[in-house]
Amino acid sequence: MRKLFRAFTTVYFLVIASLYLVAYGGFVLLWGRIVKLLRGEKASKRYVLNEVRKFGIRAFSWLMSKVEVDGTENIPDEPVLVTANHQSLMDIPLILGYVKRGGFIAKRELEKVPGISWFIKYMGGVFIDRNNPRQIASEVKKVLRGMRNGNTYIVFPEGTRTEDGSVGEFKKGSLVLAMKTGVKVLPVAIWGTMFLVPKDSLLFDPGKVYLKILPPVDPKEFDKEENLIKAVRDRITSAVEELRKKDLLERSLK
């Protein structure tokens, strides 16, 4: 019975999400252009980013999954570098819906995905080819310009999804943007999205997701990126472990 429910949820989610991203998403971007002509760029951005937030929240309802969020009071009005651990592709809508809308620093493969790639580009995000240092340097320059112009960006500094939920090592250079611009880092801990999209199965598995938003970290308090990386990773690792224990406790009480 559980497998049948997972199969139904998987088909339902893929159909609804695809239609929303491609059909409705295309309309949103088109209407955003019209709003820009009629009311200006700020109004256009506000409209599109609000629709992006709605998509992020709805994605989990389509997947029939609950999201528990803690620490929303830590989200500042100012631009930040949102920095999160990475468990699955569902981390993207999770952050867009519940944390802060911004440009993603995403792997090149996502550029081929209709809908998702459109919005990443619209929000000033970039696609990184990890095997092409010259291309990375060029895209990083674009992000630096965006951050200096007041844009928020989102990064997964592990560079890849976790195998077991533990927080991997952060890549060198993953927080250099914060060091160069002085923009604060907003650490975010995620637990549970890896269970929604199991690596060993084609079927999604609805469940509960935990999200903890930690206080911003000021890069100006660190003399080099290595120390900033350690401080941010330690905070995220501790919060992920806290969420893991909470999840285990809640499962044991069912």
C-alpha positions as CSV (number, residue, x, y, z in Angstrom):
1,M,0.0,0.0,0.0
2,R,2.9,2.4,0.9
3,K,4.5,1.7,-2.5
4,L,1.3,2.5,-4.3
5,F,1.0,5.8,-2.4
6,R,4.6,6.7,-3.3
7,A,3.9,5.9,-7.0
8,F,0.8,8.1,-7.0
9,T,2.6,10.9,-5.2
10,T,5.6,10.7,-7.6
11,V,3.4,10.9,-10.7
12,Y,1.2,13.6,-9.2
13,F,4.3,15.7,-8.2
14,L,6.1,15.4,-11.5
15,V,3.0,16.3,-13.6
16,I,2.0,19.3,-11.4
17,A,5.6,20.6,-10.9
18,S,6.4,20.3,-14.7
19,L,3.2,22.1,-15.7
20,Y,3.8,24.8,-13.1
21,L,7.4,25.3,-14.0
22,V,7.1,25.2,-17.8
23,A,3.6,26.5,-18.5
24,Y,2.8,28.7,-15.6
25,G,6.5,29.6,-15.1
26,G,6.7,30.8,-18.7
27,F,3.6,33.0,-18.2
28,V,5.0,34.4,-15.0
29,L,8.2,35.5,-16.7
30,L,6.2,36.9,-19.6
31,W,3.9,38.9,-17.3
32,G,7.0,40.0,-15.4
33,R,8.3,41.6,-18.6
34,I,4.9,43.4,-19.1
35,V,5.0,44.6,-15.4
36,K,8.5,45.9,-16.0
37,L,7.3,48.0,-19.0
38,L,4.3,49.3,-17.1
39,R,5.5,49.7,-13.6
40,G,9.3,49.4,-13.6
41,E,11.9,46.8,-12.8
42,K,11.3,46.8,-9.0
43,A,7.6,45.9,-9.4
44,S,8.5,43.2,-11.9
45,K,11.1,41.7,-9.6
46,R,8.7,41.8,-6.7
47,Y,6.0,40.0,-8.6
48,V,8.3,37.3,-10.0
49,L,10.1,36.6,-6.7
50,N,6.7,36.3,-4.9
51,E,5.7,33.7,-7.5
52,V,9.0,31.9,-6.9
53,R,8.3,31.8,-3.1
54,K,4.8,30.4,-3.8
55,F,6.3,27.7,-6.0
56,G,8.9,26.7,-3.3
57,I,6.1,26.3,-0.7
58,R,3.7,24.5,-3.0
59,A,6.3,22.0,-4.1
60,F,6.2,20.4,-0.7
61,S,2.4,20.3,-0.6
62,W,2.4,18.6,-4.0
63,L,4.8,16.1,-2.5
64,M,2.4,15.7,0.4
65,S,5.2,16.6,2.8
66,K,5.4,18.9,5.9
67,V,8.1,21.5,6.4
68,E,9.0,22.6,10.0
69,V,10.9,25.9,10.0
70,D,12.8,27.5,12.8
71,G,14.7,30.7,13.0
72,T,12.9,32.9,10.5
73,E,13.6,35.9,12.8
74,N,17.3,35.5,11.7
75,I,16.5,36.4,8.0
76,P,17.8,40.0,7.5
77,D,16.3,42.5,5.1
78,E,19.8,43.2,3.7
79,P,21.4,41.0,1.0
80,V,23.2,37.9,2.2
81,L,25.0,34.8,1.0
82,V,22.6,32.0,1.9
83,T,24.8,29.0,2.7
84,A,23.2,25.5,3.2
85,N,24.1,21.9,3.4
86,H,22.9,19.9,0.5
87,Q,20.7,16.7,0.7
88,S,18.6,16.6,-2.5
89,L,17.2,18.7,-5.4
90,M,14.3,19.6,-3.1
91,D,16.7,21.9,-1.2
92,I,16.2,24.5,-4.0
93,P,12.5,25.0,-3.6
94,L,12.9,24.7,0.2
95,I,15.2,27.7,0.3
96,L,13.3,29.7,-2.2
97,G,10.0,29.1,-0.4
98,Y,11.0,29.4,3.2
99,V,14.3,31.3,3.5
100,K,15.2,34.0,0.9
101,R,14.8,34.4,-2.8
102,G,18.1,34.9,-4.6
103,G,20.3,33.8,-7.4
104,F,21.7,30.3,-7.3
105,I,25.2,29.3,-7.9
106,A,24.2,26.1,-9.6
107,K,26.0,23.2,-11.4
108,R,26.0,23.4,-15.2
109,E,23.6,20.4,-15.6
110,L,20.7,22.4,-14.3
111,E,21.0,24.8,-17.2
112,K,19.4,22.1,-19.3
113,V,16.2,21.8,-17.1
114,P,13.3,23.9,-18.5
115,G,11.6,26.1,-16.0
116,I,14.3,25.8,-13.3
117,S,17.0,27.2,-15.5
118,W,14.7,30.1,-16.6
119,F,14.2,31.3,-13.1
120,I,17.8,30.8,-12.1
121,K,18.8,33.0,-15.0
122,Y,16.1,35.6,-14.2
123,M,17.2,35.9,-10.6
124,G,20.8,36.5,-11.7
125,G,22.1,33.0,-10.9
126,V,25.0,31.4,-12.7
127,F,25.8,27.9,-13.9
128,I,29.2,26.6,-12.9
129,D,31.1,24.0,-14.9
130,R,33.3,22.5,-12.2
131,N,35.7,21.1,-14.8
132,N,36.3,24.5,-16.4
133,P,38.3,26.9,-14.1
134,R,38.2,29.8,-16.7
135,Q,34.4,29.6,-16.9
136,I,34.1,29.5,-13.1
137,A,36.2,32.6,-12.8
138,S,34.0,34.4,-15.4
139,E,30.8,33.5,-13.7
140,V,32.1,34.4,-10.2
141,K,32.9,37.9,-11.5
142,K,29.2,38.2,-12.5
143,V,28.1,37.1,-9.0
144,L,30.5,39.6,-7.4
145,R,29.0,42.4,-9.4
146,G,25.5,41.2,-8.5
147,M,26.3,41.1,-4.7
148,R,27.9,44.6,-4.8
149,N,24.6,45.8,-6.4
150,G,22.7,44.4,-3.5
151,N,21.6,40.9,-4.7
152,T,21.3,37.9,-2.5
153,Y,22.9,34.6,-3.7
154,I,22.5,31.0,-2.6
155,V,25.3,28.4,-2.5
156,F,25.7,24.8,-1.4
157,P,29.4,24.8,-0.4
158,E,29.8,21.0,-0.2
159,G,29.5,21.0,-4.0
160,T,27.4,17.8,-4.1
161,R,24.5,16.1,-2.4
162,T,25.2,14.1,0.8
163,E,25.2,10.3,0.8
164,D,24.1,9.8,4.4
165,G,22.9,13.2,5.7
166,S,26.2,14.2,7.2
167,V,27.7,17.6,6.3
168,G,30.6,17.2,3.9
169,E,33.7,19.4,3.7
170,F,33.1,22.9,2.2
171,K,35.0,23.5,-1.0
172,K,37.8,26.0,-0.9
173,G,36.6,29.3,-2.4
174,S,32.9,28.6,-1.6
175,L,32.7,31.6,0.7
176,V,35.2,33.8,-1.1
177,L,32.3,35.9,-2.3
178,A,31.4,37.0,1.2
179,M,35.0,37.7,2.0
180,K,35.4,39.9,-1.1
181,T,32.2,41.9,-0.7
182,G,31.7,41.9,3.1
183,V,28.1,40.6,2.6
184,K,27.0,38.5,5.6
185,V,26.6,34.7,5.4
186,L,23.3,33.3,6.4
187,P,23.8,29.6,7.5
188,V,20.9,27.2,6.9
189,A,20.6,23.7,8.1
190,I,18.5,21.2,6.2
191,W,17.4,17.7,7.3
192,G,15.0,15.3,5.6
193,T,15.0,16.2,2.0
194,M,17.2,13.2,1.1
195,F,14.4,10.9,2.3
196,L,11.9,12.5,0.0
197,V,14.1,11.7,-3.1
198,P,15.9,8.5,-2.2
199,K,18.9,7.8,-4.4
200,D,18.2,4.1,-4.7
201,S,14.6,4.6,-5.9
202,L,12.6,6.2,-8.7
203,L,9.7,6.9,-6.4
204,F,9.5,9.9,-4.1
205,D,8.8,9.2,-0.4
206,P,6.6,11.8,1.3
207,G,7.7,12.8,4.8
208,K,8.7,15.7,7.0
209,V,11.5,18.2,6.3
210,Y,13.3,20.3,8.9
211,L,14.8,23.7,8.2
212,K,16.8,25.8,10.7
213,I,17.9,29.3,9.8
214,L,20.9,30.4,11.9
215,P,22.0,34.0,12.8
216,P,24.0,35.7,10.0
217,V,27.8,35.5,10.2
218,D,29.8,38.7,9.4
219,P,32.9,37.8,7.2
220,K,34.6,41.0,8.5
221,E,35.2,39.2,11.7
222,F,37.6,36.7,10.0
223,D,41.0,37.3,8.6
224,K,40.8,34.6,5.9
225,E,38.2,32.5,4.1
226,E,39.4,29.3,5.7
227,N,38.4,30.5,9.2
228,L,35.0,31.8,7.9
229,I,34.4,28.4,6.3
230,K,35.1,26.5,9.5
231,A,32.9,28.8,11.6
232,V,29.9,28.5,9.1
233,R,30.3,24.7,8.6
234,D,30.6,24.1,12.4
235,R,27.3,26.0,12.9
236,I,25.5,24.2,10.1
237,T,26.9,20.8,11.2
238,S,25.7,21.3,14.8
239,A,22.2,22.4,13.7
240,V,21.9,19.4,11.3
241,E,22.7,17.0,14.1
242,E,20.1,18.7,16.3
243,L,17.5,18.3,13.5
244,R,18.5,14.7,12.9
245,K,18.0,13.9,16.6
246,K,14.6,15.7,16.6
247,D,13.5,13.7,13.6
248,L,14.6,10.4,15.2
249,L,12.7,11.3,18.4
250,E,9.5,12.2,16.6
251,R,9.7,8.9,14.5
252,S,10.1,6.9,17.7
253,L,7.0,8.4,19.3
254,K,4.8,7.5,16.3
